[in-house]
């Protein structure tokens, strides 16, 4: 892995998935000796991250009331 001309690195997708890093996840960097440690901030709000990721992605044209009715129907 190389640092690009802007000083950035890319975290491989499999590591992002393993650590549940999503777009906008806040991380903290710490230098320990000659090691750089990257860790997700504890106050990170996964719920907000998920909503941000799925906002505008719905493909159904149901109204909120119609969706609520569907969730209340008995199976």
C-alpha positions in Angstrom: 0.0 0.0 0.0 1.3 3.4 -0.9 0.5 6.9 0.3 -0.8 9.0 -2.6 0.3 12.5 -3.6 -2.3 14.0 -1.3 -1.1 12.0 1.7 -4.1 9.6 1.6 -4.3 5.8 1.9 -7.2 3.6 0.9 -8.4 1.1 3.5 -9.3 -2.1 1.6 -13.0 -2.9 1.5 -12.6 -6.2 3.4 -11.1 -4.3 6.3 -13.7 -1.5 6.1 -16.4 -4.2 6.3 -14.7 -6.0 9.2 -14.4 -2.8 11.2 -17.8 -1.5 10.1 -16.3 1.7 8.6 -18.9 3.5 6.5 -18.7 6.7 4.5 -18.4 9.5 7.0 -17.2 7.3 9.9 -15.0 9.4 12.2 -11.7 7.8 13.1 -8.9 8.7 15.5 -5.2 8.4 14.6 -2.6 7.7 17.2 1.2 7.2 16.7 2.6 4.5 19.0 6.4 4.2 18.4 6.6 3.7 14.6 3.1 2.4 14.3 0.0 4.4 13.2 -3.1 3.1 14.9 -6.5 4.0 13.3 -9.6 3.5 15.5 -13.3 4.3 15.1 -14.4 7.0 17.5 -16.5 5.6 20.3 -19.1 8.3 20.0 -19.6 7.5 16.3 -23.3 7.2 15.6 -23.9 4.1 13.4 -27.6 4.8 13.2 -27.0 8.2 11.6 -24.4 6.6 9.3 -26.8 4.0 8.1 -29.6 6.5 7.5 -27.2 8.8 5.6 -26.1 5.8 3.4 -29.7 4.7 2.5 -31.3 8.2 2.3 -32.8 8.6 -1.2 -32.3 5.0 -2.2 -35.9 3.8 -1.9 -37.4 2.5 -5.1 -41.0 2.2 -3.9 -43.4 5.1 -4.2 -45.5 4.3 -1.1 -46.4 7.1 1.2 -45.4 7.0 4.8 -48.9 6.1 5.8 -49.0 3.2 3.4 -45.7 1.9 4.7 -46.9 2.2 8.3 -50.1 0.3 7.4 -48.0 -2.5 5.9 -45.9 -2.8 9.0 -49.0 -3.1 11.2 -50.7 -5.8 9.1 -50.8 -9.2 10.6 -49.2 -12.0 8.7 
